[in-house]
């Protein structure tokens, strides 16, 4: 854990901090203009005693989604946003030179790794990869762009909820009532999300100035 923390401090923080990211632990946060937040977070995987292996993931937490997840705290104030509330996320795939197992596939191919001999090389590659990714991250902090990415047929999908739920939660402040009702009507009659969403949306509107 400490090895990864030191690695991020040396190679990642100097790249992301000037671009507006704030660091807490192994998580980097970028705030959007609308209250939405993007995270880049690093998770170690203890699978190789000879290397530090980790995942690098980008996650997006729109303010309405975070509020919906914490709707029981709306009056008192919702807690600080965390990457665990992602409505959409994706892994950064390492190039072969920084991959734990370049020949693997699926989730195993998303594992970055470094050892004593290639630490600096992997650090440089990771820093360059992150800087190149920031324009996309900024783009996805715009809700219309995030919705388009969520609805895209590209695989693997970046959405972490159903398509209809994602659209409703993301665009609750922008859609007219008729559009909202149309989307809700496409869900199953007994879908518990309908009542939860409707109650929350009414409360949200009531709390807005």
C-alpha positions in Angstrom: 0.0 0.0 0.0 2.7 2.4 1.0 4.7 1.6 -2.2 1.7 2.5 -4.3 1.1 5.7 -2.3 4.7 6.8 -2.7 4.6 5.9 -6.4 1.4 8.1 -7.0 2.9 11.0 -5.0 6.0 10.9 -7.2 4.6 10.3 -10.6 0.9 11.2 -10.6 0.4 14.1 -8.3 2.8 16.4 -10.1 0.8 15.7 -13.3 -2.7 16.0 -12.0 -2.5 18.8 -9.4 -1.7 21.5 -12.0 -4.8 20.3 -14.0 -7.1 21.0 -11.0 -7.2 17.7 -9.3 -7.2 17.4 -5.5 -5.7 14.3 -3.9 -6.9 12.4 -0.8 -5.2 9.1 -0.3 -5.1 7.2 -3.5 -8.0 9.2 -5.0 -7.8 12.3 -7.2 -10.9 14.5 -7.5 -11.9 17.0 -10.2 -15.0 19.2 -9.6 -17.2 20.2 -12.4 -19.1 23.5 -12.8 -22.5 21.9 -12.1 -21.5 20.2 -8.8 -20.7 16.9 -10.5 -17.4 15.3 -9.7 -14.9 13.1 -11.5 -12.5 10.8 -9.7 -9.3 9.0 -10.7 -8.7 6.3 -8.2 -6.1 3.6 -7.8 -6.8 0.2 -6.2 -4.0 -2.2 -5.3 -4.3 -5.9 -6.1 -2.2 -8.3 -4.0 -1.5 -11.0 -6.6 2.3 -10.8 -7.2 4.9 -10.7 -4.5 7.4 -9.4 -7.0 5.4 -6.3 -8.2 3.0 -3.6 -7.1 -0.2 -4.4 -9.1 -3.1 -1.9 -9.3 -6.2 -0.8 -11.2 -6.6 2.8 -12.3 -10.2 3.8 -12.8 -12.1 7.0 -13.8 -15.5 7.5 -12.1 -18.2 10.1 -12.5 -20.6 11.1 -9.8 -23.2 13.6 -10.9 -24.6 15.7 -8.1 -28.2 14.4 -8.6 -27.1 10.8 -8.4 -25.1 11.3 -5.2 -28.1 13.1 -3.7 -30.5 10.3 -4.7 -28.2 7.8 -3.1 -28.1 9.9 0.1 -31.7 11.1 -0.1 -32.3 10.3 3.6 -29.9 13.1 4.4 -31.2 15.8 2.0 -32.7 18.1 4.6 -29.7 17.9 7.0 -27.2 17.9 4.2 -25.8 15.0 2.2 -22.3 13.7 3.0 -19.2 14.6 1.0 -19.2 12.9 -2.4 -17.1 9.8 -2.9 -16.2 7.7 -5.9 -18.4 4.9 -4.6 -21.4 6.8 -5.9 -20.4 6.6 -9.5 -23.1 6.6 -12.1 -20.5 5.8 -14.8 -16.9 4.6 -14.7 -14.2 2.9 -16.8 -10.7 1.5 -16.3 -7.6 2.9 -17.8 -6.0 0.2 -19.8 -2.2 0.1 -19.5 0.1 -0.3 -22.5 2.0 -3.5 -22.7 5.1 -2.0 -21.1 3.1 -1.1 -17.9 0.7 -4.1 -17.8 0.9 -6.8 -15.2 0.1 -9.4 -17.9 0.0 -8.0 -21.4 -1.3 -11.3 -22.8 -4.3 -11.4 -20.5 -7.9 -10.3 -21.3 -10.9 -8.9 -19.6 -10.5 -7.4 -16.1 -7.0 -8.9 -15.9 -5.8 -6.7 -18.8 -6.7 -3.6 -16.7 -4.0 -4.3 -14.2 -1.0 -2.0 -14.1 2.2 -3.1 -12.4 5.7 -2.0 -11.6 8.7 -3.4 -9.8 12.0 -2.1 -8.7 13.5 -2.2 -12.2 10.7 -0.5 -14.2 9.2 1.8 -11.5 10.3 5.0 -13.2 9.3 3.8 -16.7 5.8 2.8 -15.6 5.5 6.0 -13.6 6.3 8.1 -16.7 3.8 6.1 -18.8 1.1 6.4 -16.3 1.6 10.1 -15.9 1.4 10.6 -19.7 -1.7 8.4 -20.0 -3.5 10.4 -17.3 -2.7 13.8 -18.8 -3.9 12.5 -22.2 -7.2 11.3 -20.5 -8.0 14.6 -18.8 -9.7 16.2 -21.8 -12.1 13.3 -22.0 -12.7 13.4 -18.2 -13.6 17.2 -18.5 -15.9 16.4 -21.4 -17.8 13.8 -19.4 -18.3 16.3 -16.6 -20.9 17.9 -18.9 -24.1 16.0 -18.3 -25.2 15.9 -21.9 -21.9 14.3 -22.8 -22.0 11.8 -20.0 -25.5 10.8 -21.0 -24.4 10.3 -24.6 -21.6 8.1 -23.3 -23.9 6.1 -21.0 -26.3 5.5 -23.9 -23.6 4.6 -26.3 -23.5 1.0 -27.7 -19.7 0.9 -27.2 -18.4 -2.0 -25.1 -17.6 -2.3 -22.3 -20.4 0.1 -21.2 -19.4 2.8 -18.7 -22.8 3.0 -17.0 -23.3 1.5 -13.6 -27.1 1.6 -13.6 -29.9 0.8 -16.0 -30.1 3.1 -19.0 -33.5 4.6 -18.1 -32.5 5.1 -14.4 -29.3 6.7 -15.4 -31.0 9.1 -17.8 -33.7 10.1 -15.3 -31.1 10.7 -12.5 -28.7 12.6 -14.7 -31.3 14.9 -16.3 -33.8 15.3 -13.6 -33.3 19.1 -13.5 -33.4 19.5 -17.3 -36.3 17.4 -18.6 -39.9 18.7 -18.5 -42.4 16.6 -16.6 -43.8 15.0 -19.7 -40.4 13.6 -20.7 -39.9 12.3 -17.2 -43.2 10.6 -17.2 -42.5 9.0 -20.6 -39.3 7.5 -19.3 -40.9 6.2 -16.1 -43.7 4.6 -18.2 -41.1 2.5 -20.0 -40.2 0.7 -16.8 -42.1 -2.2 -15.4 -45.2 -1.3 -13.4 -43.8 -2.7 -10.2 -40.3 -1.3 -10.5 -39.5 0.1 -7.0 -37.3 2.7 -8.6 -40.4 4.6 -9.9 -41.7 5.5 -6.4 -38.3 6.2 -5.0 -37.4 8.5 -7.9 -40.7 10.3 -7.8 -40.5 11.0 -4.1 -36.9 12.1 -4.3 -37.5 14.3 -7.4 -40.5 16.1 -5.6 -38.3 16.6 -2.6 -35.4 17.9 -4.7 -37.7 20.5 -6.4 -39.1 21.5 -3.0 -35.6 22.2 -1.6 -34.4 24.2 -4.6 -34.5 28.0 -4.2 
